Amino acid sequence: MTDQNQPPQDPPPPQQPPSNMGEGKPPNVHYCPAHDQESSARRSCCLLIFIFLLLAGATVLTVWLVYRPHKPRFIVAGAAIYELNATSQPFISTSMQFTIVMRNPNKRVSIFYSKLQAYVSYRNQQISPPVDLPPLYHETKSTVSLSPVLGSGMVPASAEVVNGLMIDETYGVVALKVVLLGKLRWKAGAIRTLKYGFYVRCDVWVGLKKGVAGPVPLLGAPPCKVDI
């Protein structure tokens, strides 16, 4: 039988985990300040390189839009045939002179030409050896002309060339192609571009009669085709 006058007992205190639990184990957090600094420096360097490339690209684009160069223009303005004879098969005799007018349409960009060569072809076959021409400087919005003499006496020719030339001389109209090739680069102020190869094809139709030598009429000379 319990004593009604006995005071109530306090509940037992909660059990605490042993104080030595987890001793000797390092915390599960790692700090690498040197690695973080290296990563931050690398990101900063990449950002600087990206900004530099972006500014350089914007500068180049701006310069290109302001000084955008256009192709030079070429046209054959005169011709003289001193010798174009197909009587000694399989050879032909060639000696010709063409006046080539070159126009630089650019207002701010000049042109340097180097390693210039010229020759003549007939029915897509070369009938004169390449002739080396001196380097040329082409100022802005200017026109210059070249008058190279092309040919070297007797040159070998195919039967198609010989027969075609004899027929054309009979009709008095000969279709020739004057070719000019070399290297060029543009210059705008202190800026110079790299050298680019160019190839110019000028189709001309000349009035030629057998036995006639000297200046001949141009029956057709459209603007030349320029590839760069």
QUIBELWO-V631864 format. One record per pair of residues at least 24 apart in sequence whose ideal C-beta (glycine too) atoms are under 6 Angstrom apart, sorted by the first residue. I is the first residue (numbers start at 1). J is the second residue. Records with the same first field share a line. If there is no record, write none. Layout:
BEGIN
I: J  J
END
This chain:
BEGIN
67: 108  109  188
69: 106  109  186
70: 105  106
71: 226
72: 102  104  111
73: 103
74: 102  200  224
75: 101  223
76: 100  178  202  204  221
77: 101
79: 206  216  218
80: 214  215
81: 208  216
82: 213
86: 162  165  166
89: 162
90: 157
91: 154  156
92: 157
93: 154
94: 127  128  151  155
95: 151
96: 120  150  151
97: 147  149
98: 178
99: 145  147
100: 146
101: 145
102: 144
103: 143
104: 138  142
106: 140
107: 140  141
108: 188
109: 186  188
110: 139  140  187
111: 138  184  186
112: 137  185
113: 182  184
114: 183
115: 182  183
116: 182
117: 181
118: 148  180
119: 179
120: 150  176  178
121: 177
122: 161  176
123: 161  164
125: 161
169: 210
172: 207  209
173: 205
174: 206  208
175: 205
176: 204
177: 203
178: 202
196: 228
198: 228
199: 227
200: 224  226
201: 225
END
